[in-house]
Amino acid sequence: MRCLIPWTFALALPFASCAKLGIGLGKTEPPKMDTPFGHSGVPPQLRGRSQDTPVTTTATATSHQGVEFTPEEDIVFTDPDNPEGSLPELSSILTAPNKKRGPWEQSETIAKQRAAREGKPLLIWFTDSARSPMCKALDQELLSTPDFEHWASEKLIRLKIDANAQVDDPDLSLGEKETRLVDVKNYVETMKKRYKVLGQPYLILLNPSGEVVDRYRGFKRGQADYYWGRIKHGEAASSTSYAAWRAGLEKKGYREWSDRRNRKIFARMTGYSNGRITLIEPDGTR
């Protein structure tokens, strides 16, 4: 009998442990979670919904074809369980110096991207800075004045298409500069055909969705105030139209998002999975 007692305790201990852990002894309640968002730990508004479908508008869908709003190298995904944690992928981006750019963009793609993102009208200026006296007069009397610069920096995105554009990149060889110059001239001609521009100076105002608001042909000396008044009127009309368009999309779930570099995007979230948030812009770009 004395020999059986140790074996009895040895056999009883595993069953006691199993009973404590609830293994193989019937149904047990799952352990309680401390998170207020349930077992997944993901807020309801960040959970994917398969029934979501992209919302597009006719105007924006046609205006931004071929525009890449978010380069792949700029996308960094956070850890949903530690959203405030450091992101090694961002170190090179955040420490890189910002490229200096003038008040006038040189690329239609970048200019349209900024207009759509910032909700501002796009003013396109077709000019010939070397051979047109009226282009020089418009620049001196209005477009390069401090008052216009201050107003336009807040109200507009600006794009300059110069028929006399030069290539001054010191890193390019002579042959590369000649090739680039040919590309620039072809780009200018393509833009003039696209917007049906005959002669310079010629300005076109587009709303953020890419529709033409107004056209401003030619210039006469001494009429800078009148010319500016027309541009202001077009900007006001565009802003009113954009506000109504945006309010309609906000009712469908669109809102403004921003990242750590304070870059903004007006989009709707369509899903969340494995740390990835999927956003869709009004033109269908994800």
N, C-alpha and C positions, 0 to 999 in steps of 0.2 A: 504493500500500500504506500509505503514511504517513497518507493521508486516511481509511482505513478503521478505524484503531486506535481513535480516539475514539468512533466510532459503536459499535464492538464493546463497549467498556466501558459505554457508555450503555445498550445493550440488555441487558447482563448484569446490571446492578445491580438492576433491578426483579425479575428472577427470583430473584436472591440474597435480596432482601428477602422475597419471597413464600415462599421455602423456609424462611427463618428463622421466619416467622410461621405456617407450616403452612397457607397458604391455597391451596386447589385442588390440593394435592399428596397427596391420600389422607387416611386416618384419622390423627388426632393425639390425644394424651391431653389431657383437660381440665386446666386449671390447678389446682394443688393449693390447697385452702382451709385457712386457719389455724384456723377454728372447729371445735370438737370435736363439733358437732351436724350436720355434713354440709353439703351445698351450700345448703340452705335457711336454715341458721343458727338454726333454731327447735328447742328441746328436744323430744324425743319426746312428753313428757307434755303439751305445749302444742299439739300438732298436732291438727287436727280429725279426728273419726272419725264417718263418716256413719252407722255402724251404731248409734250411741248413741241410745237412746230415753228419754224422761222417765220417772222413777220417782216414783210418787205413792203416798200412803197414804190409805185411805178416810177416816180421822179428820181428817187435815189438809186434805184436798181439800174437805171439806164446811165446815170451820170458817173458812176464810179467803177465802171467795168475795167478790170485790169489793174486797179489800184491796190497795192499791198499795204493794208493799214498797220499791221503789226508784224515786223520782221521776226522770223523764228528765233534769231539770236537775242531778241529783247524779251522773250517769254521766260519767266522763272516761276516755278510752282512752289508754293509754301507747304509746310507741314501742317495739316489741319488740326493735329493734336498739340501743336506748339506754334501758333501763328506769329508769335513775337520772337521766335528763334532766329538766329543768324542764318543768312543765306550766302554760302561761299560763292555761288555762281554770280552774285551781284557785285562782288568786290571789285572786279575789273571795270564794271560798268560805272559804279558809283565814284570810283577814283579817277576815271578818265576825264580829261578836261572837255568842256563843251565846245563844240566847233563854233567859231565866230561866223555869223552870217549877217549880211546887210539887211536893211528894211525890205528889200525886194527879193523875193525868191527867184531862182533861176529854173527850177524844175516844176512843170505842171503837176506831176504826180504828188510831189511834196506839198505844193500849194493847195491842191484840192484836199489832200489828207488833212492839213491843218484847218482848212475852212470847215470841213465836216466835223472834225473833232472839237473845234472851239466855237462852232456855231456862228461864224462871222462870214459876211459876204466876201467874195474874191474879186479883187480889181486887177484886171489884166491890162498891162500897158504895152502896146506895140509901138516901137520907136525906132528911129535911125539916128543914133546919137552923133554920127559923124557928118551926115550929108543933108539933114533936114533942119533949116533955120527955125521952123515952128516947133519942132520937137525940143530944140534947145530952149526956146522961149517958154514953152509949157513947163519944162523942168525948172527953169530959173524963177519964174513968176509964181509957181504953185507947188509942184510936186516935191521940190527940195527945200521948201521954206520950213522953218521951225514949227510954225503953227499947224501946217498940214501934217508934218511928221508926227507931232504929238497926237493930233486927232486920229490919224490913220492907224497909228500903232495900237490904239484902243478899239477901233471900230472895224478895221479891215484886215484881210490877208492880202498881200500884194505880190504880183508876179510880173516880172519885166521880160519882154521878148524884144531883144535888140538886134536889128538887122546888121549892126556893126560889132557884134560880140567878138571879143578876143579871147584867146587861150593863153593864159599867163602862168601855167603850172610849171615851176622850175624843175620838177622831177621827171618831166616828159622829155624825150629826145626830140630832135627836129622832125623826124618822120612821124612820130606819135602826135606831135603838135599839129602837123598838117592834116593827119587823119581825123583828129579831134575837131579841127576847125571845119572840115567838110561835114562832119556829123552835126555840128552846131548849126551850120547854114541850112542843112536839110531839115533840122528840127524847126527852125524859124519858118521855113516855107510850109512845112506841114501844119504848124499852128495857124498860119495866116489862112490857109485853105480851110482848115477845120472851122474857124470862126468867121470866115467870109470877110476878111479884112482887105480893103483896098486903100492903100496910101497910109501915111503916118503924119502926125500922131493919131492914134486910134485907141480908145479905152473901152473895155467891156466890163460890166459889173454882173457877176453871177451870184445867186444865193447859195447857201451852204449845200443844197442838194444838186447844184450844177446847172440850174435853169437861168437863162439870160434875163436879167432885170432891166438893163438899159444899155445903150451904146452911146459913146461920146466921140463924134468925128471931128477932126481938125482942131484948130485953135487960132484965136486972134489975140494979138498983144493988147493988154489992158483989160481982158475979160476973165482974169483969174478968179475973181469973186463969184461971177456968174457961173463959171465952170464948176467951182467947188460947191456952189449951192445945188447944182444938179446932182452931183455925186452924193451930197448929204441926203437929198430927197430919195435917191435910189437906195441908200443904206437904210434909211428909216422904213421904207416900204418892205425891204427884204427882211429886216428884223421883226416886223409885225407878222409877216407871213411865216417866218421860222418859229416864232413863239407859239402860234396856233398849231403848226405841224408837230412841234415837240410836245405840247400839252396832250395832243391826241395819242401820241405814242406812250406817254407816261401812264395813261390809263390802261395800257396794255402790258405794263410791267417794265418798261424801259426806265433807266435812271442813269445818273452820272457816276462812273467809277474812276478811281485814281490810284496810282501806284506810289511807291516810295520816292520816286523822282518827280512826283506831282504831275505826271502826264495823265491826261483825262480822256475818257472815252464814254460816249453815250450809247448804252447797249442794254440788252436783257440777258439775264442768266438762264441758260437752258439745261444745265446739268452740273453735277458735282460727283467726282469719283476718284478715289485714290490720290487725293491732294490736288486734283486738277479741277479748276472751275472753267466751264465753257461759257463764253459770252458771244452774243450775236449782235452785230450792228444793224441799223435799219436797212442797209442795202444788202443784207444777207451774209456779210463777211464775218467769219468766226475767228 
